[in-house]
Amino acid sequence: MAQRSFRLSRISARMLMVAVCFLVLASPGWGAGKAAPEFNLKDVLTGKDYSLSQFKGKVVVINFFTFFCGPCRDEMPDLNKINNELKGKGLQTLGIAISSDPTQIRFLVKQLGLEYPVLVGNDKVSDAYGSISVVPTTVIVDKQGNIAQRIEGTRKKDVFKQMIEPLL
């Protein structure tokens, strides 16, 4: 009887851990519902200035990454595909390179064939978005300019689309 009770306790504990993990992964994350911080950054290829406010009325996916991040490189082609598929419906994707040499970033953008703007980030923008310490970190901004999601770590294309499409 005691052994059965112990087994039930272990099963209950596991179920509770799974539920907590699910809630953490499914939660909107840092800053959800708050206005996304404004920024003004230069495109690594063209030198053109981009600000978040110029995309008001669109859903904006902001992907923070570094040159040396392998998982970032794996994720970026999916973000490029999503941007191409959904830009006609009101999506804009922006990459923001942090702690990276612009020359290396230019090479990466060309190597991966990225068609969305990739901007040279800085500590100010990283701090404004919650001190980006894990890359990739992706922030999804709704049409009203509020943070809808903040995702640390990589996600697959279909997972991103499930988060983005309801906001369009």
DSSP file with accessible surface (Angstrom, degrees, kcal/mol):
  #  RESIDUE AA STRUCTURE BP1 BP2  ACC     N-H-->O    O-->H-N    N-H-->O    O-->H-N    TCO  KAPPA ALPHA  PHI   PSI    X-CA   Y-CA   Z-CA
    1    1 A M     >        0   0  191      0, 0.0     4,-2.2     0, 0.0     5,-0.2   0.000 360.0 360.0 360.0 -44.7    0.0    0.0    0.0
    2    2 A A  H  >  +     0   0   82      1,-0.2     4,-2.3     2,-0.2     5,-0.1   0.873 360.0  52.6 -63.9 -36.8    2.8    2.4    0.9
    3    3 A Q  H  > S+     0   0  154      2,-0.2     4,-2.2     1,-0.2    -1,-0.2   0.903 109.0  49.1 -66.3 -39.8    4.6    1.6   -2.3
    4    4 A R  H  > S+     0   0  158      2,-0.2     4,-2.4     1,-0.2    -2,-0.2   0.917 111.1  50.0 -65.2 -40.6    1.4    2.3   -4.4
    5    5 A S  H  X S+     0   0   72     -4,-2.2     4,-2.1     2,-0.2    -2,-0.2   0.908 110.3  50.0 -64.2 -41.0    1.0    5.6   -2.6
    6    6 A F  H  X S+     0   0  123     -4,-2.3     4,-2.2     2,-0.2    -2,-0.2   0.920 110.1  50.8 -63.3 -41.7    4.6    6.5   -3.3
    7    7 A R  H  X S+     0   0  144     -4,-2.2     4,-2.4     1,-0.2    -2,-0.2   0.912 109.9  49.6 -64.5 -41.6    4.1    5.7   -7.0
    8    8 A L  H  X S+     0   0   90     -4,-2.4     4,-2.8     1,-0.2    -1,-0.2   0.891 109.2  52.7 -64.3 -37.0    1.0    7.9   -7.2
    9    9 A S  H  X S+     0   0   68     -4,-2.1     4,-2.5     2,-0.2    -2,-0.2   0.911 109.7  48.3 -64.2 -41.6    3.0   10.7   -5.5
   10   10 A R  H  X S+     0   0  117     -4,-2.2     4,-2.4     2,-0.2    -2,-0.2   0.913 112.3  48.4 -65.6 -41.4    5.7   10.4   -8.1
   11   11 A I  H  X S+     0   0   76     -4,-2.4     4,-2.6     2,-0.2    -2,-0.2   0.937 112.5  48.8 -64.8 -43.2    3.2   10.4  -11.0
   12   12 A S  H  X S+     0   0   76     -4,-2.8     4,-2.4     1,-0.2    -2,-0.2   0.910 110.9  50.5 -62.0 -42.1    1.4   13.4   -9.5
   13   13 A A  H  X S+     0   0   50     -4,-2.5     4,-2.4     2,-0.2    -1,-0.2   0.912 111.0  48.6 -63.2 -42.4    4.7   15.2   -9.2
   14   14 A R  H  X S+     0   0  147     -4,-2.4     4,-2.5     2,-0.2    -2,-0.2   0.914 111.0  50.0 -63.7 -43.6    5.7   14.5  -12.8
   15   15 A M  H  X S+     0   0  126     -4,-2.6     4,-2.4     1,-0.2    -2,-0.2   0.907 110.7  50.2 -62.8 -39.3    2.3   15.6  -14.0
   16   16 A L  H  X S+     0   0  117     -4,-2.4     4,-2.6     2,-0.2    -2,-0.2   0.922 110.3  49.6 -64.6 -42.7    2.7   18.8  -12.1
   17   17 A M  H  X S+     0   0  128     -4,-2.4     4,-2.6     2,-0.2    -2,-0.2   0.917 111.3  49.1 -62.9 -42.9    6.2   19.4  -13.5
   18   18 A V  H  X S+     0   0  100     -4,-2.5     4,-2.7     2,-0.2    -2,-0.2   0.931 111.5  49.8 -62.4 -43.3    4.9   18.9  -17.0
   19   19 A A  H  X S+     0   0   47     -4,-2.4     4,-2.4     2,-0.2    -2,-0.2   0.924 111.6  47.9 -62.5 -43.1    2.0   21.3  -16.4
   20   20 A V  H  X S+     0   0   77     -4,-2.6     4,-2.5     2,-0.2    -2,-0.2   0.936 112.4  49.0 -64.1 -45.0    4.3   24.0  -15.1
   21   21 A C  H  X S+     0   0   74     -4,-2.6     4,-2.7     1,-0.2     5,-0.2   0.920 110.8  51.0 -60.7 -42.2    6.8   23.6  -18.0
   22   22 A F  H  X S+     0   0  138     -4,-2.7     4,-2.3     1,-0.2    -1,-0.2   0.933 110.8  48.1 -61.5 -44.7    3.9   23.8  -20.4
   23   23 A L  H  X S+     0   0  114     -4,-2.4     4,-1.1     2,-0.2    -1,-0.2   0.905 112.1  49.2 -63.7 -40.2    2.6   27.0  -18.8
   24   24 A V  H  < S+     0   0   95     -4,-2.5     3,-0.4     1,-0.2    -2,-0.2   0.942 114.6  44.3 -64.7 -45.1    6.1   28.5  -18.9
   25   25 A L  H  < S+     0   0  124     -4,-2.7    -2,-0.2     1,-0.2    -1,-0.2   0.849 117.3  45.7 -70.1 -29.9    6.6   27.7  -22.5
   26   26 A A  H  < S+     0   0   55     -4,-2.3    -1,-0.2    -5,-0.2    -2,-0.2   0.604  89.8 105.1 -89.4 -10.2    3.2   28.8  -23.5
   27   27 A S  S  < S-     0   0   53     -4,-1.1   123,-0.2    -3,-0.4    -3,-0.0  -0.364  79.3-120.8 -74.2 150.6    3.2   32.1  -21.6
   28   28 A P        -     0   0   57      0, 0.0   122,-2.0     0, 0.0    -1,-0.1   0.792  51.2-154.1 -61.9 -27.9    3.6   35.3  -23.5
   29   29 A G    >   +     0   0   37    120,-0.2     3,-1.7     3,-0.1   122,-0.1  -0.330  40.9   6.4  90.7-168.5    6.7   36.2  -21.5
   30   30 A W  T 3  S+     0   0  111      1,-0.3   119,-0.0   120,-0.2   121,-0.0  -0.158 127.7   2.9 -54.7 133.5    8.5   39.4  -20.5
   31   31 A G  T >  S+     0   0   11      1,-0.2     3,-2.4     2,-0.1   116,-0.4   0.480  80.7 166.6  75.8   1.8    6.7   42.6  -21.4
   32   32 A A  T <  S+     0   0   41     -3,-1.7   116,-0.2     1,-0.3    -1,-0.2  -0.252  70.7  14.3 -57.2 131.3    3.6   41.0  -22.8
   33   33 A G  T 3  S+     0   0   59    114,-3.7    -1,-0.3     1,-0.3     2,-0.2   0.237 104.4 110.2  89.4 -13.3    0.9   43.6  -23.3
   34   34 A K  S <  S-     0   0  146     -3,-2.4   113,-3.1   113,-0.2    -1,-0.3  -0.598  82.1 -88.2 -92.4 157.4    3.3   46.5  -22.8
   35   35 A A  B     -A  146   0A  73    111,-0.3   111,-0.3    -2,-0.2    -1,-0.1  -0.377  45.5-115.5 -62.5 134.0    4.3   48.9  -25.5
   36   36 A A        -     0   0   13    109,-3.1    -1,-0.1     1,-0.1    93,-0.1  -0.540  38.0-103.5 -70.5 135.3    7.4   47.7  -27.4
   37   37 A P        -     0   0   32      0, 0.0    -1,-0.1     0, 0.0     2,-0.1  -0.341  34.9-118.6 -63.1 138.7   10.3   50.0  -26.9
   38   38 A E        +     0   0  101     14,-0.1     2,-0.3    13,-0.1    90,-0.1  -0.397  36.6 177.0 -71.6 150.5   11.2   52.3  -29.8
   39   39 A F        -     0   0   14     -2,-0.1    13,-0.9     2,-0.1     2,-0.4  -0.972  25.0-153.6-148.9 161.9   14.5   52.0  -31.5
   40   40 A N  E     +B   51   0B 105     -2,-0.3     2,-0.3    11,-0.2    11,-0.2  -0.904  31.8 160.4-139.4 107.7   16.4   53.6  -34.4
   41   41 A L  E     -B   50   0B   9      9,-2.6     9,-2.9    -2,-0.4     2,-0.3  -0.918  35.9-112.3-132.4 156.3   19.0   51.3  -35.9
   42   42 A K  E     -B   49   0B 111     78,-0.4    78,-2.5    -2,-0.3     2,-0.2  -0.675  28.9-115.5 -92.6 141.0   20.9   51.0  -39.1
   43   43 A D  B  >  -C  119   0C  14      5,-2.7     4,-1.9    -2,-0.3    76,-0.3  -0.527  21.8-136.3 -68.9 134.4   20.5   48.2  -41.7
   44   44 A V  T  4 S+     0   0    8     74,-3.2    -1,-0.1    -2,-0.2    62,-0.1   0.793  99.2  37.3 -68.0 -27.9   23.8   46.3  -41.9
   45   45 A L  T  4 S+     0   0   79     73,-0.4    -1,-0.2     3,-0.1    74,-0.1   0.895 131.0  21.8 -89.9 -44.3   23.7   46.1  -45.7
   46   46 A T  T  4 S-     0   0   97      2,-0.1    -2,-0.2     0, 0.0     3,-0.1   0.635  87.8-129.5-102.1 -19.5   22.3   49.5  -46.8
   47   47 A G     <  +     0   0   38     -4,-1.9    -3,-0.1     1,-0.3     2,-0.1   0.453  56.4 149.7  79.6   0.4   22.9   51.8  -43.8
   48   48 A K        -     0   0  112     -6,-0.1    -5,-2.7     1,-0.1     2,-0.3  -0.399  48.8-117.7 -67.5 141.4   19.3   52.8  -43.9
   49   49 A D  E     -B   42   0B  77     -7,-0.2     2,-0.4    -3,-0.1    -7,-0.2  -0.641  30.8-170.9 -80.7 137.2   17.7   53.8  -40.6
   50   50 A Y  E     -B   41   0B  31     -9,-2.9    -9,-2.6    -2,-0.3     2,-0.3  -0.985   4.6-175.2-127.3 139.6   14.9   51.7  -39.3
   51   51 A S  E >   -B   40   0B  19     -2,-0.4     3,-0.7   -11,-0.2     4,-0.2  -0.939  33.0-125.4-128.2 155.0   12.6   52.4  -36.3
   52   52 A L  G >  S+     0   0   14    -13,-0.9     3,-2.3    -2,-0.3    -1,-0.1   0.908 106.8  64.3 -64.4 -38.4    9.9   50.3  -34.8
   53   53 A S  G >  S+     0   0   66    -14,-0.3     3,-1.6     1,-0.3    -1,-0.2   0.765  87.9  68.5 -61.8 -23.5    7.4   53.2  -35.1
   54   54 A Q  G <  S+     0   0   91     -3,-0.7    -1,-0.3     1,-0.3    -2,-0.2   0.672  98.8  52.8 -70.5 -11.2    7.6   53.1  -38.9
   55   55 A F  G X  S+     0   0   17     -3,-2.3     3,-2.1    -4,-0.2    -1,-0.3   0.181  74.9 143.8-107.9  15.6    5.9   49.7  -38.8
   56   56 A K  T <   +     0   0  149     -3,-1.6    88,-0.1     1,-0.3    87,-0.1  -0.298  67.8  33.9 -55.0 136.6    2.9   50.7  -36.7
   57   57 A G  T 3  S+     0   0   45     86,-1.7     2,-0.3     1,-0.4    -1,-0.3   0.351 106.5  90.3  93.9  -6.1   -0.2   48.9  -37.9
   58   58 A K  S <  S-     0   0   77     -3,-2.1     2,-0.5    84,-0.2    -1,-0.4  -0.845  82.9-112.8-115.1 158.0    1.9   45.8  -38.8
   59   59 A V  E     -d   91   0C   0     31,-2.6    33,-2.5    -2,-0.3     2,-0.5  -0.791  38.7-157.5 -83.9 129.2    2.8   42.7  -36.8
   60   60 A V  E     -dE  92 141C   2     81,-2.3    81,-3.2    -2,-0.5     2,-0.6  -0.955  12.6-160.3-118.3 126.8    6.6   43.0  -36.3
   61   61 A V  E     -dE  93 140C   0     31,-2.5    33,-3.1    -2,-0.5     2,-0.6  -0.933  10.7-166.9-102.2 118.4    8.8   40.0  -35.5
   62   62 A I  E     -dE  94 139C   0     77,-3.2    77,-2.9    -2,-0.6     2,-0.7  -0.941   1.1-166.3-110.3 116.4   12.1   41.1  -34.0
   63   63 A N  E     -dE  95 138C   0     31,-2.9    33,-2.9    -2,-0.6     2,-0.4  -0.902   3.6-159.4-108.6 110.1   14.8   38.4  -33.9
   64   64 A F  E     +dE  96 137C   0     73,-3.4    73,-1.7    -2,-0.7     2,-0.3  -0.761  28.7 149.2 -86.3 133.4   17.8   39.2  -31.7
   65   65 A F  E     -d   97   0C   0     31,-2.1    33,-2.8    -2,-0.4     2,-0.3  -0.930  36.5-132.0-153.0 171.0   20.9   37.1  -32.6
   66   66 A T    >   -     0   0   28     -2,-0.3     3,-1.3    31,-0.2     7,-0.1  -0.920  28.9-115.9-127.0 160.1   24.6   37.0  -32.7
   67   67 A F  T 3  S+     0   0   23     -2,-0.3     6,-0.1    31,-0.3    33,-0.1   0.870 113.6  50.4 -60.5 -39.3   27.0   36.0  -35.4
   68   68 A F  T 3  S+     0   0  152      4,-0.0     2,-0.8    -3,-0.0    -1,-0.3   0.383  82.0 110.6 -86.2   6.2   28.4   33.0  -33.5
   69   69 A a    <>  -     0   0   12     -3,-1.3     4,-1.7     1,-0.2     5,-0.1  -0.726  45.8-171.0 -88.5 106.9   25.0   31.6  -32.6
   70   70 A G  H  > S+     0   0   36     -2,-0.8     4,-1.9     1,-0.2    -1,-0.2   0.923  87.0  51.5 -62.0 -47.6   24.4   28.3  -34.4
   71   71 A P  H  > S+     0   0   66      0, 0.0     4,-1.8     0, 0.0    -1,-0.2   0.867 106.8  56.1 -60.0 -32.0   20.8   27.9  -33.4
   72   72 A a  H  > S+     0   0    0      1,-0.2     4,-2.2     2,-0.2    -2,-0.2   0.939 106.3  49.6 -62.6 -45.6   20.2   31.5  -34.6
   73   73 A R  H  < S+     0   0   61     -4,-1.7    -1,-0.2     1,-0.2    -3,-0.1   0.848 110.0  51.5 -61.7 -35.6   21.5   30.5  -38.1
   74   74 A D  H  < S+     0   0  128     -4,-1.9     4,-0.4     1,-0.2    -1,-0.2   0.853 114.0  43.6 -68.7 -34.7   19.2   27.5  -38.1
   75   75 A E  H >X S+     0   0    4     -4,-1.8     4,-1.9    -5,-0.2     3,-0.6   0.803  97.0  73.4 -81.8 -32.0   16.2   29.6  -37.3
   76   76 A M  H 3X S+     0   0    0     -4,-2.2     4,-2.4     1,-0.2     5,-0.2   0.857  90.5  55.5 -61.2 -38.9   16.7   32.6  -39.6
   77   77 A P  H 3> S+     0   0   43      0, 0.0     4,-2.2     0, 0.0    -1,-0.2   0.901 108.5  50.6 -61.6 -35.1   15.8   30.9  -42.9
   78   78 A D  H <> S+     0   0   33     -3,-0.6     4,-2.7    -4,-0.4    -2,-0.2   0.913 109.4  50.1 -65.9 -41.5   12.4   29.9  -41.4
   79   79 A L  H  X S+     0   0    2     -4,-1.9     4,-2.6     1,-0.2    -1,-0.2   0.888 109.3  52.4 -63.0 -36.6   11.9   33.5  -40.3
   80   80 A N  H  X S+     0   0   14     -4,-2.4     4,-2.4     2,-0.2    -2,-0.2   0.925 110.3  47.7 -63.9 -43.6   12.8   34.6  -43.8
   81   81 A K  H  X S+     0   0  107     -4,-2.2     4,-2.5     2,-0.2    -2,-0.2   0.922 112.2  49.2 -63.5 -44.7   10.2   32.2  -45.3
   82   82 A I  H  X S+     0   0    1     -4,-2.7     4,-2.4     1,-0.2     5,-0.2   0.925 110.4  51.2 -60.8 -44.6    7.5   33.3  -42.8
   83   83 A N  H  X S+     0   0    6     -4,-2.6     4,-1.8     1,-0.2    -2,-0.2   0.934 112.2  46.2 -58.9 -45.6    8.2   36.9  -43.7
   84   84 A N  H  < S+     0   0   53     -4,-2.4     4,-0.3     1,-0.2    -1,-0.2   0.883 115.1  47.0 -65.7 -37.2    7.9   36.2  -47.4
   85   85 A E  H  < S+     0   0   85     -4,-2.5    -1,-0.2    -5,-0.2    -2,-0.2   0.840 124.7  28.6 -71.5 -35.1    4.7   34.2  -46.9
   86   86 A L  H ><>S+     0   0    4     -4,-2.4     3,-1.7    -5,-0.2     5,-1.1   0.451  87.7  95.4-112.3  -0.6    3.0   36.7  -44.6
   87   87 A K  G ><5S+     0   0  106     -4,-1.8     3,-1.4     1,-0.3    -1,-0.1   0.862  84.5  58.0 -63.7 -29.8    4.3   40.2  -45.5
   88   88 A G  G 3 5S+     0   0   80     -4,-0.3    -1,-0.3     1,-0.3    -2,-0.1   0.668 104.4  53.2 -70.7 -14.4    1.3   40.7  -47.8
   89   89 A K  G < 5S-     0   0  139     -3,-1.7    -1,-0.3     2,-0.1    -2,-0.2   0.304 135.3 -80.6-101.5   4.1   -0.9   40.2  -44.8
   90   90 A G  T < 5S+     0   0   17     -3,-1.4   -31,-2.6     1,-0.3     2,-0.4   0.712  82.5 137.7 107.4  25.8    0.8   42.8  -42.6
   91   91 A L  E   < -d   59   0C   0     -5,-1.1     2,-0.4   -33,-0.2    -1,-0.3  -0.829  25.6-176.7-104.7 141.3    4.0   41.1  -41.3
   92   92 A Q  E     -d   60   0C  29    -33,-2.5   -31,-2.5    -2,-0.4     2,-0.4  -0.990   8.7-160.0-132.9 125.7    7.4   42.7  -41.0
   93   93 A T  E     -d   61   0C   1     -2,-0.4     2,-0.4   -33,-0.2   -31,-0.2  -0.872   8.6-175.1-104.0 139.1   10.4   40.8  -39.7
   94   94 A L  E     -d   62   0C   0    -33,-3.1   -31,-2.9    -2,-0.4     2,-0.4  -1.000  12.7-151.2-131.4 133.5   13.5   42.6  -38.4
   95   95 A G  E     -df  63 118C   0     22,-2.6    24,-3.5    -2,-0.4     2,-0.5  -0.844   8.4-163.7 -97.3 140.9   16.8   41.0  -37.4
   96   96 A I  E     -df  64 119C   0    -33,-2.9   -31,-2.1    -2,-0.4     2,-0.5  -0.959   7.1-152.9-127.5 112.6   18.8   42.7  -34.7
   97   97 A A  E     -df  65 120C   5     22,-2.9    24,-2.8    -2,-0.5     2,-0.4  -0.723  15.0-170.2 -83.8 125.0   22.5   41.6  -34.4
   98   98 A I        +     0   0   12    -33,-2.8   -31,-0.3    -2,-0.5     3,-0.1  -0.899  64.7   3.8-116.9 148.5   23.9   42.2  -30.9
   99   99 A S  S    S+     0   0  107     -2,-0.4     2,-0.3     1,-0.2    -1,-0.2   0.862 102.9 122.4  49.5  43.7   27.5   41.8  -29.8
  100  100 A S        -     0   0   26     -3,-0.2    -1,-0.2    21,-0.2    -3,-0.1  -0.984  68.9-111.4-137.1 148.3   28.5   41.2  -33.4
  101  101 A D     >  -     0   0   77     -2,-0.3     4,-2.1     1,-0.1     3,-0.4  -0.611  25.2-135.8 -76.6 127.4   30.9   42.7  -36.0
  102  102 A P  H  > S+     0   0   46      0, 0.0     4,-2.6     0, 0.0     5,-0.2   0.837 104.0  57.5 -55.1 -34.5   28.9   44.3  -38.8
  103  103 A T  H  > S+     0   0   87      2,-0.2     4,-1.9     1,-0.2     5,-0.1   0.923 108.7  45.7 -62.6 -43.2   31.3   42.8  -41.4
  104  104 A Q  H  > S+     0   0   63     -3,-0.4     4,-2.3     2,-0.2    -1,-0.2   0.893 112.0  51.8 -66.3 -38.1   30.5   39.3  -40.1
  105  105 A I  H  X S+     0   0    2     -4,-2.1     4,-2.9     2,-0.2     5,-0.2   0.910 106.6  53.0 -66.7 -41.5   26.8   40.1  -40.1
  106  106 A R  H  X S+     0   0   89     -4,-2.6     4,-2.1     1,-0.2    -1,-0.2   0.930 110.1  49.0 -57.5 -45.0   26.8   41.3  -43.7
  107  107 A F  H  X S+     0   0  120     -4,-1.9     4,-2.9     1,-0.2    -2,-0.2   0.931 111.8  48.7 -59.2 -46.3   28.4   38.0  -44.6
  108  108 A L  H  X S+     0   0    1     -4,-2.3     4,-2.7     2,-0.2     5,-0.2   0.919 109.2  51.9 -62.4 -44.3   25.8   36.1  -42.7
  109  109 A V  H  X>S+     0   0    4     -4,-2.9     5,-1.9     1,-0.2     4,-0.9   0.927 115.0  42.4 -59.3 -45.0   22.9   38.0  -44.3
  110  110 A K  H  <5S+     0   0  148     -4,-2.1     3,-0.4    -5,-0.2    -2,-0.2   0.916 113.1  52.8 -68.7 -41.6   24.2   37.3  -47.7
  111  111 A Q  H  <5S+     0   0  112     -4,-2.9    -2,-0.2     1,-0.2    -1,-0.2   0.902 116.3  38.7 -61.0 -42.0   25.1   33.6  -46.9
  112  112 A L  H  <5S-     0   0   48     -4,-2.7    -1,-0.2    -5,-0.2    -2,-0.2   0.560 105.8-127.6 -87.0  -9.0   21.6   32.9  -45.7
  113  113 A G  T  <5 -     0   0   39     -4,-0.9     2,-0.2    -3,-0.4    -3,-0.2   0.850  37.3-175.1  66.4  36.8   19.9   35.0  -48.3
  114  114 A L      < -     0   0   14     -5,-1.9    -1,-0.2    -6,-0.2     4,-0.1  -0.453  16.3-172.9 -70.8 133.0   17.9   37.0  -45.8
  115  115 A E        +     0   0  126     -2,-0.2    -1,-0.1     2,-0.1     3,-0.0   0.483  59.1  82.6-105.7  -7.1   15.4   39.4  -47.4
  116  116 A Y  S    S-     0   0    7      1,-0.1   -22,-0.1   -24,-0.0     2,-0.1  -0.638  95.6 -84.3 -94.1 157.8   14.2   41.2  -44.3
  117  117 A P        -     0   0   15      0, 0.0   -22,-2.6     0, 0.0     2,-0.5  -0.376  38.1-159.3 -63.0 134.8   16.2   44.1  -42.8
  118  118 A V  E     - f   0  95C   3    -24,-0.2   -74,-3.2    -4,-0.1   -73,-0.4  -0.984  14.8-159.4-117.1 121.8   19.0   43.1  -40.4
  119  119 A L  E     -Cf  43  96C   0    -24,-3.5   -22,-2.9    -2,-0.5     2,-0.8  -0.696  22.2-115.4-107.9 152.3   20.0   45.9  -38.1
  120  120 A V  E     - f   0  97C  50    -78,-2.5   -78,-0.4    -2,-0.3   -22,-0.1  -0.772  41.6-159.7 -86.1 111.5   23.1   46.6  -36.1
  121  121 A G        -     0   0   13    -24,-2.8     2,-0.3    -2,-0.8   -21,-0.2  -0.219   9.2-165.7 -85.5 177.8   22.0   46.4  -32.4
  122  122 A N     >  -     0   0   72    -24,-0.1     4,-2.1   -23,-0.1     5,-0.2  -0.906  41.4 -87.7-152.6 177.3   23.5   47.9  -29.3
  123  123 A D  H  > S+     0   0  119     -2,-0.3     4,-3.1     1,-0.2     5,-0.2   0.849 120.4  60.9 -62.5 -34.2   23.3   47.6  -25.5
  124  124 A K  H  > S+     0   0  172      2,-0.2     4,-2.2     1,-0.2    -1,-0.2   0.939 108.9  40.4 -61.4 -47.0   20.6   50.2  -25.4
  125  125 A V  H  > S+     0   0    7      2,-0.2     4,-1.5     1,-0.2    -1,-0.2   0.899 115.0  52.9 -70.8 -36.6   18.2   48.2  -27.5
  126  126 A S  H  <>S+     0   0   11     -4,-2.1     5,-1.1     1,-0.2     6,-0.7   0.948 112.1  45.0 -61.1 -46.6   19.1   45.0  -25.8
  127  127 A D  H ><5S+     0   0   97     -4,-3.1     3,-1.7     1,-0.2     4,-0.3   0.895 108.5  57.1 -64.0 -40.5   18.4   46.5  -22.4
  128  128 A A  H 3<5S+     0   0   38     -4,-2.2    -1,-0.2     1,-0.3    -2,-0.2   0.823 106.3  51.0 -62.0 -30.3   15.2   48.1  -23.6
  129  129 A Y  T 3<5S-     0   0    0     -4,-1.5    -1,-0.3    -3,-0.3    -2,-0.2   0.000 138.6 -75.4 -98.8  27.8   13.9   44.6  -24.6
  130  130 A G  T < 5S-     0   0   23     -3,-1.7    -3,-0.2     2,-0.1     3,-0.2   0.806  79.1 -66.5  92.4  29.3   14.7   43.0  -21.2
  131  131 A S      < -     0   0   68     -5,-1.1     2,-0.4    -4,-0.3    -4,-0.2   0.983  59.8-129.6  54.2  77.7   18.5   42.6  -21.3
  132  132 A I        +     0   0   15     -6,-0.7    -1,-0.2     1,-0.2    -2,-0.1  -0.397  48.5 152.0 -60.6 112.6   18.8   40.1  -24.1
  133  133 A S        +     0   0  106     -2,-0.4     2,-0.4     1,-0.2    -1,-0.2   0.510  56.7  60.1-120.3 -13.3   21.1   37.4  -22.6
  134  134 A V  S    S-     0   0   58     19,-0.0    -1,-0.2   -69,-0.0    19,-0.1  -0.970  83.6-121.8-117.9 130.7   19.8   34.3  -24.6
  135  135 A V  S    S+     0   0   40     -2,-0.4   -70,-0.1     1,-0.2    19,-0.1  -0.965  88.6  37.5-122.7 143.4   20.0   34.2  -28.3
  136  136 A P  S    S+     0   0    2      0, 0.0    17,-3.2     0, 0.0     2,-0.4   0.572  74.0 166.4 -74.0 149.3   18.0   33.8  -30.3
  137  137 A T  E     -EG  64 152C   0    -73,-1.7   -73,-3.4    15,-0.2     2,-0.4  -0.999  15.2-164.7-124.2 129.0   15.4   35.8  -28.6
  138  138 A T  E     -EG  63 151C   0     13,-2.9    13,-3.4    -2,-0.4     2,-0.5  -0.964   4.9-164.5-119.8 131.6   12.4   36.7  -30.7
  139  139 A V  E     -EG  62 150C   0    -77,-2.9   -77,-3.2    -2,-0.4     2,-0.6  -0.964   6.8-154.8-115.3 129.2    9.8   39.4  -29.8
  140  140 A I  E     -EG  61 149C   0      9,-2.6     8,-3.3    -2,-0.5     9,-1.5  -0.924   9.7-163.2-106.4 122.7    6.5   39.6  -31.6
  141  141 A V  E     -EG  60 147C   2    -81,-3.2   -81,-2.3    -2,-0.6     6,-0.2  -0.904  13.0-135.2-108.4 130.2    4.9   43.0  -31.6
  142  142 A D    >   -     0   0   28      4,-3.1     3,-2.1    -2,-0.4   -84,-0.2  -0.152  34.4 -90.8 -78.3 177.6    1.2   43.3  -32.4
  143  143 A K  T 3  S+     0   0   73     24,-0.4   -86,-1.7     1,-0.3   -85,-0.2   0.726 125.9  57.1 -62.4 -23.9   -0.4   45.9  -34.7
  144  144 A Q  T 3  S-     0   0  116    -88,-0.1    -1,-0.3     2,-0.1     3,-0.1   0.446 121.4-105.4 -87.1  -1.3   -0.9   48.3  -31.9
  145  145 A G  S <  S+     0   0   19     -3,-2.1  -109,-3.1     1,-0.3     2,-0.3   0.634  77.8 131.5  88.3  15.5    2.8   48.3  -31.0
  146  146 A N  B     -A   35   0A  49   -111,-0.3    -4,-3.1     1,-0.0     2,-0.4  -0.751  65.8-104.0-101.8 149.4    2.5   46.1  -27.9
  147  147 A I  E     +G  141   0C   3   -113,-3.1  -114,-3.7  -116,-0.4    -6,-0.2  -0.564  37.9 173.5 -71.6 121.7    4.6   43.1  -27.1
  148  148 A A  E     +     0   0C  22     -8,-3.3     2,-0.3    -2,-0.4    -7,-0.2   0.781  65.7   3.3 -95.8 -37.1    2.5   40.0  -27.8
  149  149 A Q  E     -G  140   0C  42     -9,-1.5    -9,-2.6  -118,-0.1     2,-0.4  -0.995  49.1-162.7-149.2 149.1    5.2   37.3  -27.2
  150  150 A R  E     -G  139   0C  22   -122,-2.0     2,-0.5    -2,-0.3   -11,-0.2  -0.980  18.9-170.6-132.1 120.9    8.9   37.1  -26.2
  151  151 A I  E     -G  138   0C   5    -13,-3.4   -13,-2.9    -2,-0.4     2,-0.5  -0.953   8.4-160.7-118.3 120.5   10.5   33.8  -27.0
  152  152 A E  E     +G  137   0C  88     -2,-0.5   -15,-0.2   -15,-0.2   -17,-0.1  -0.869  63.7  14.0 -99.1 132.1   13.9   32.7  -25.8
  153  153 A G  S    S-     0   0   21    -17,-3.2   -15,-0.2    -2,-0.5     2,-0.1  -0.269 101.9 -45.1  93.5 174.9   15.6   30.0  -27.8
  154  154 A T        -     0   0   66    -19,-0.1     2,-0.3    -2,-0.1    -2,-0.1  -0.412  47.1-173.3 -83.0 156.2   14.7   28.6  -31.2
  155  155 A R        -     0   0   64     -2,-0.1     2,-0.1    -4,-0.1    -2,-0.0  -0.963  26.4-109.5-139.6 157.1   11.3   27.6  -32.5
  156  156 A K     >  -     0   0  147     -2,-0.3     4,-2.1     1,-0.1     3,-0.4  -0.445  35.4-103.4 -83.7 163.1   10.3   25.9  -35.7
  157  157 A K  H  > S+     0   0   56      1,-0.2     4,-2.6     2,-0.2     5,-0.2   0.889 119.3  51.5 -53.9 -47.4    8.4   27.6  -38.6
  158  158 A D  H  > S+     0   0   97      1,-0.2     4,-1.9     2,-0.2    -1,-0.2   0.865 108.4  52.2 -65.5 -32.0    5.0   26.2  -37.7
  159  159 A V  H  > S+     0   0   45     -3,-0.4     4,-1.3     2,-0.2    -1,-0.2   0.939 110.6  47.6 -68.3 -45.1    5.3   27.2  -34.1
  160  160 A F  H >X S+     0   0    0     -4,-2.1     4,-2.4     1,-0.2     3,-0.5   0.931 110.5  52.1 -59.8 -45.4    6.1   30.8  -35.1
  161  161 A K  H 3X S+     0   0   47     -4,-2.6     4,-2.7     1,-0.3    -1,-0.2   0.887 104.9  55.7 -61.3 -37.0    3.2   30.9  -37.6
  162  162 A Q  H 3< S+     0   0  133     -4,-1.9    -1,-0.3     1,-0.2    -2,-0.2   0.824 113.0  42.6 -64.3 -30.4    0.8   29.7  -34.9
  163  163 A M  H << S+     0   0   39     -4,-1.3     4,-0.3    -3,-0.5    -2,-0.2   0.837 121.1  39.8 -81.1 -35.3    1.9   32.7  -32.8
  164  164 A I  H >X S+     0   0    0     -4,-2.4     3,-1.8    -5,-0.2     4,-0.7   0.919 101.8  64.5 -84.0 -46.4    1.9   35.3  -35.6
  165  165 A E  G >< S+     0   0   86     -4,-2.7     3,-1.1     1,-0.3    -1,-0.1   0.839  97.2  55.4 -56.2 -40.4   -1.1   34.4  -37.8
  166  166 A P  G 34 S+     0   0  103      0, 0.0    -1,-0.3     0, 0.0    -2,-0.1   0.775 106.6  54.4 -64.2 -20.0   -3.8   35.2  -35.1
  167  167 A L  G <4        0   0   52     -3,-1.8   -24,-0.4    -4,-0.3    -2,-0.2   0.645 360.0 360.0 -85.4 -15.9   -2.3   38.7  -34.8
  168  168 A L    <<        0   0   46     -3,-1.1   -78,-0.1    -4,-0.7  -110,-0.1  -0.305 360.0 360.0 -74.7 360.0   -2.5   39.6  -38.5
